[in-house]
Amino acid sequence: MANIFNGATLYSPSQIGSILRISRERACQEEQRTKKYVAEQLGITVQRLTNIEAGFSQPPFELATDWCRVVGDYTALSQIKHIYKMGLPPTDPRLLESVPNQLNNLVAQAEGAIEAAKKLSKISMNMRPGDMFNEVQNYEVVKLAEEILDMQQAAEATLISLCNNWGINFDDVVKNWTQEAIADRVIIPSVSQYENIRKEQFFANRMRNF
């Protein structure tokens, strides 16, 4: 990648209505293209849907993402997430037309990320508590982190390509992954349990600082 991703959004929040309208109008199923169907699925009135599409009303994040899922537009979902600063900018849709190309790109980016991780691991082994990076070292670490971000983008693009071209249900993928991640104790299944862990970490860190 030529530029380092700085967290800035490429699209304006004022474009949300247009993105959602287009996602509805180009839905694969004819029924999904009607305002009545989408409004019923979202639990809102047709008038509210019309106001959102016209830009008169700003939808909350959850409603906007649910909208994209109802009409099955995962490129629009990526756009919405990016506007709300919840994800990377969406990949050029023309690049998503070939599943094999996306799979090959994912392999290449994963290999690059693995090499970057190995280099970061070597850097971490030479660091001591309190060490700070100089300007050159910081640039190197940022570029290596960028290689890892490349893999994230490639993975997201591959999943969208699978959904668009092979009819994979993204929600099923997420649901199955979540269940397995809970079983493997990779993620925390409840907010209260998560907060208890954060609280324990906070007090442990505070004790180490005394």
C-alpha positions as CSV (number, residue, x, y, z in Angstrom):
1,M,0.0,0.0,0.0
2,A,1.2,3.5,-0.8
3,N,-0.3,5.4,2.1
4,I,-0.6,4.6,5.8
5,F,-4.2,4.4,6.9
6,N,-4.8,7.3,9.3
7,G,-8.3,6.6,10.5
8,A,-10.0,9.3,8.4
9,T,-13.1,8.4,6.6
10,L,-13.3,8.7,2.8
11,Y,-17.1,9.2,2.7
12,S,-19.3,11.8,4.3
13,P,-22.2,10.9,6.7
14,S,-24.4,12.9,4.4
15,Q,-24.0,10.1,1.9
16,I,-25.5,7.4,4.1
17,G,-29.0,7.9,2.7
18,S,-27.8,7.6,-0.9
19,I,-25.8,4.4,0.0
20,L,-28.8,2.8,1.6
21,R,-31.2,3.8,-1.2
22,I,-28.9,2.4,-3.9
23,S,-28.4,-0.8,-1.9
24,R,-32.1,-1.3,-1.8
25,E,-32.7,-0.5,-5.4
26,R,-30.0,-3.0,-6.6
27,A,-31.0,-5.8,-4.3
28,C,-30.9,-9.2,-6.0
29,Q,-34.4,-10.3,-5.0
30,E,-37.2,-8.2,-6.5
31,E,-39.1,-8.2,-3.2
32,Q,-36.1,-6.7,-1.4
33,R,-36.1,-3.7,-3.7
34,T,-39.5,-2.4,-2.4
35,K,-39.6,0.1,0.4
36,K,-42.5,-1.7,2.0
37,Y,-40.5,-5.0,2.4
38,V,-37.3,-3.3,3.8
39,A,-39.3,-1.1,6.2
40,E,-41.2,-4.2,7.5
41,Q,-37.9,-6.1,8.0
42,L,-36.4,-3.2,9.9
43,G,-39.4,-2.5,12.0
44,I,-39.8,1.1,10.8
45,T,-42.4,3.0,8.8
46,V,-42.1,3.5,5.0
47,Q,-42.1,7.2,5.7
48,R,-39.1,7.0,8.0
49,L,-37.3,4.8,5.4
50,T,-38.1,7.4,2.7
51,N,-36.7,10.2,5.0
52,I,-33.5,8.3,5.5
53,E,-33.0,7.7,1.8
54,A,-33.6,11.4,1.1
55,G,-31.1,12.4,3.7
56,F,-33.7,14.1,6.0
57,S,-33.1,11.6,8.8
58,Q,-29.8,10.1,10.0
59,P,-30.2,6.4,10.9
60,P,-28.4,4.9,13.9
61,F,-25.5,2.6,13.1
62,E,-27.4,-0.6,14.0
63,L,-30.3,0.3,11.7
64,A,-28.0,1.2,8.8
65,T,-26.1,-2.1,9.1
66,D,-29.3,-4.1,9.5
67,W,-30.6,-2.4,6.3
68,C,-27.5,-3.6,4.3
69,R,-28.0,-7.1,5.6
70,V,-31.7,-7.2,4.8
71,V,-30.9,-6.3,1.1
72,G,-27.8,-8.5,1.1
73,D,-25.4,-5.7,0.1
74,Y,-22.1,-6.3,1.9
75,T,-20.2,-3.6,-0.1
76,A,-22.7,-1.1,1.2
77,L,-22.2,-2.6,4.7
78,S,-18.5,-1.9,4.4
79,Q,-19.2,1.7,3.3
80,I,-21.5,2.2,6.3
81,K,-19.0,0.7,8.8
82,H,-16.3,3.0,7.4
83,I,-18.4,6.1,7.7
84,Y,-19.1,5.3,11.3
85,K,-15.4,4.7,11.8
86,M,-16.0,1.0,12.5
87,G,-14.1,-0.5,9.6
88,L,-11.7,0.0,6.6
89,P,-12.9,1.5,3.3
90,P,-14.6,-1.0,1.1
91,T,-12.6,-2.7,-1.7
92,D,-13.2,-1.7,-5.3
93,P,-16.3,-3.9,-6.2
94,R,-14.7,-4.8,-9.6
95,L,-12.0,-6.7,-7.7
96,L,-14.6,-8.8,-5.8
97,E,-16.0,-10.4,-9.0
98,S,-13.5,-13.2,-8.9
99,V,-13.4,-15.5,-5.9
100,P,-10.1,-17.2,-7.1
101,N,-8.4,-13.8,-7.4
102,Q,-9.5,-12.8,-3.9
103,L,-8.3,-16.2,-2.5
104,N,-4.9,-15.8,-4.1
105,N,-4.6,-12.2,-2.9
106,L,-5.6,-13.4,0.6
107,V,-2.8,-16.0,0.6
108,A,-0.3,-13.4,-0.6
109,Q,-1.3,-10.9,2.0
110,A,-1.3,-13.5,4.7
111,E,2.2,-14.5,3.8
112,G,3.3,-10.8,4.0
113,A,1.6,-10.5,7.4
114,I,3.4,-13.5,8.7
115,E,6.7,-12.1,7.7
116,A,5.8,-8.8,9.2
117,A,4.8,-10.5,12.5
118,K,8.1,-12.4,12.6
119,K,10.0,-9.1,12.2
120,L,7.9,-7.4,14.9
121,S,8.6,-10.4,17.2
122,K,12.3,-9.9,16.7
123,I,11.9,-6.2,17.5
124,S,9.9,-7.0,20.7
125,M,12.6,-9.4,21.9
126,N,15.2,-6.6,21.8
127,M,13.0,-4.2,23.7
128,R,13.1,-3.5,27.4
129,P,10.5,-1.9,29.6
130,G,10.5,1.8,29.0
131,D,12.2,1.7,25.7
132,M,11.0,4.2,23.1
133,F,11.2,4.1,19.3
134,N,13.2,6.7,17.5
135,E,11.7,8.2,14.3
136,V,13.3,5.6,12.0
137,Q,12.2,2.6,14.2
138,N,8.7,4.0,14.5
139,Y,8.4,4.2,10.8
140,E,9.6,0.7,10.4
141,V,7.1,-0.6,12.9
142,V,4.2,1.3,11.3
143,K,5.1,-0.1,7.9
144,L,5.1,-3.7,9.4
145,A,1.8,-3.1,11.1
146,E,0.5,-1.9,7.7
147,E,1.3,-5.3,6.3
148,I,-0.9,-6.9,8.9
149,L,-3.7,-4.4,8.1
150,D,-3.4,-5.5,4.4
151,M,-4.3,-9.0,5.5
152,Q,-7.4,-7.7,7.3
153,Q,-8.6,-5.9,4.2
154,A,-7.9,-9.0,2.1
155,A,-9.8,-11.2,4.5
156,E,-12.8,-8.9,4.5
157,A,-12.7,-8.6,0.7
158,T,-12.6,-12.4,0.3
159,L,-15.6,-12.9,2.6
160,I,-17.6,-10.3,0.7
161,S,-16.6,-12.0,-2.6
162,L,-17.8,-15.4,-1.3
163,C,-21.1,-13.8,-0.2
164,N,-21.6,-12.0,-3.5
165,N,-20.6,-14.8,-5.9
166,W,-21.2,-18.0,-4.0
167,G,-24.2,-17.0,-2.0
168,I,-22.6,-17.6,1.4
169,N,-24.6,-16.1,4.3
170,F,-22.3,-13.8,6.1
171,D,-24.4,-13.8,9.3
172,D,-24.1,-17.6,9.4
173,V,-20.3,-17.3,9.1
174,V,-20.2,-14.8,12.0
175,K,-22.6,-16.9,14.1
176,N,-20.6,-20.1,13.7
177,W,-17.3,-18.3,14.2
178,T,-18.6,-16.7,17.4
179,Q,-19.8,-20.0,18.8
180,E,-16.4,-21.6,18.1
181,A,-14.5,-18.6,19.5
182,I,-16.5,-18.8,22.8
183,A,-15.8,-22.5,23.0
184,D,-12.0,-21.8,22.4
185,R,-12.2,-19.1,25.0
186,V,-10.9,-16.5,22.5
187,I,-13.7,-14.0,23.2
188,I,-15.8,-13.1,26.2
189,P,-19.5,-14.0,25.9
190,S,-20.9,-11.3,28.3
191,V,-20.4,-7.6,29.0
192,S,-20.3,-8.2,32.8
193,Q,-17.7,-10.9,32.5
194,Y,-15.6,-8.7,30.2
195,E,-15.8,-5.8,32.6
196,N,-14.8,-8.0,35.5
197,I,-11.6,-9.0,33.6
198,R,-10.9,-5.4,32.7
199,K,-11.3,-4.4,36.4
200,E,-8.9,-7.2,37.4
201,Q,-6.4,-5.9,34.9
202,F,-6.7,-2.4,36.1
203,F,-6.0,-3.2,39.7
204,A,-3.2,-5.6,38.8
205,N,-1.5,-2.8,36.7
206,R,-2.0,-0.3,39.5
207,M,-0.4,-2.6,42.0
208,R,2.6,-3.1,39.7
209,N,3.1,0.7,39.5
210,F,3.4,1.1,43.3
